[in-house]
Amino acid sequence: MEMVQTIAIILAAVGALNWGLVGLFKFDLVALIAGGLKFGDVNTLSRIIYVLVAIAGIISVTGLLGM
C-alpha cells in the first residue's frame, strides 16, 4: 500500500502543478502532454490523466487522515 500512496502523492503533485500553471499562466500541462491540445480541450488521454489525478488526490487525503 505504501507504493500506491507514493504514486498517488506524485500524481497529486502533478495535478497541483497543473492547476498552478492554469491559474498563473492559463497553461494546461495535461493538454500539452495529451497531444498538444489547446487550453480547455480534452480527449480520451487527457480525461484518463484527469481521472487518475483525482483518484490520486482521494488516496492521498485518505492516507493523510489515516484511513
Contacts in CASP RR format, 6 or more apart in sequence:
PFRMAT RR
TARGET T0000
AUTHOR 0000-0000-0000
METHOD contacts of the structure
MODEL  1
MEMVQTIAIILAAVGALNWGLVGLFKFDLVALIAGGLKFGDVNTLSRIIY
VLVAIAGIISVTGLLGM
4 59 0 8 1.000
5 59 0 8 1.000
5 60 0 8 1.000
5 63 0 8 1.000
7 56 0 8 1.000
8 55 0 8 1.000
8 56 0 8 1.000
8 57 0 8 1.000
8 59 0 8 1.000
8 60 0 8 1.000
9 56 0 8 1.000
9 60 0 8 1.000
10 56 0 8 1.000
11 52 0 8 1.000
11 53 0 8 1.000
11 55 0 8 1.000
11 56 0 8 1.000
11 57 0 8 1.000
12 53 0 8 1.000
12 56 0 8 1.000
12 57 0 8 1.000
12 60 0 8 1.000
14 29 0 8 1.000
14 53 0 8 1.000
15 30 0 8 1.000
15 53 0 8 1.000
17 29 0 8 1.000
18 28 0 8 1.000
18 29 0 8 1.000
18 30 0 8 1.000
18 53 0 8 1.000
21 27 0 8 1.000
21 28 0 8 1.000
21 29 0 8 1.000
22 28 0 8 1.000
22 39 0 8 1.000
26 39 0 8 1.000
27 39 0 8 1.000
28 37 0 8 1.000
28 39 0 8 1.000
28 40 0 8 1.000
30 46 0 8 1.000
30 49 0 8 1.000
30 50 0 8 1.000
30 53 0 8 1.000
31 37 0 8 1.000
31 38 0 8 1.000
31 39 0 8 1.000
31 40 0 8 1.000
31 41 0 8 1.000
31 42 0 8 1.000
31 46 0 8 1.000
33 45 0 8 1.000
33 46 0 8 1.000
33 49 0 8 1.000
34 42 0 8 1.000
34 43 0 8 1.000
34 45 0 8 1.000
34 46 0 8 1.000
34 49 0 8 1.000
35 43 0 8 1.000
35 45 0 8 1.000
37 43 0 8 1.000
37 46 0 8 1.000
42 50 0 8 1.000
END
